[in-house]
Amino acid sequence: QVQLVESGGGLVQAGGSLRLSCAGSGRTLSSYVVSWFRRAPGKEREYVAAISRTGTSLYYAGSVRGRSTISRDNARNTVSLQINNLRPEDTAVYYCAADPDVRSNYSDWGTWRSWGQGTQVTVSS
């Protein structure tokens, strides 16, 4: 399986933006559908977005649709998630996940076999 490492988290004021990055190693990330999930304190893991292998199909959860962009650079083996107009409720640990065979149920965390260790995003009001 591919190994994943997230970066780009931090502390930001409400209304600001962050760009999270997920770097793959060990396998070519272009062979994988990649997603982002997040887990806020005391809450269940929540699906955020997913991107197809070629980057032509993008999927977003309603909570971030319209203010986030998922993208990938297969030459660099990375997937990024840009979130704009951040809100305090976006505070969470953000995880990227990958799987070579996902075709549906993107929002089901059990669908994804490879996970990174997460990066903390904290949005202050």
Secondary structure by P-SEA (a helix, b strand, c coil): cbbbbbcccccccccbbbbbbbbbccccccccccbbbbbcccccccccccccccccbbbbcccccccbbbbbcccccbbbbbbcccccccccbbbbbbbccccccccccccccccccbbbbbbcc
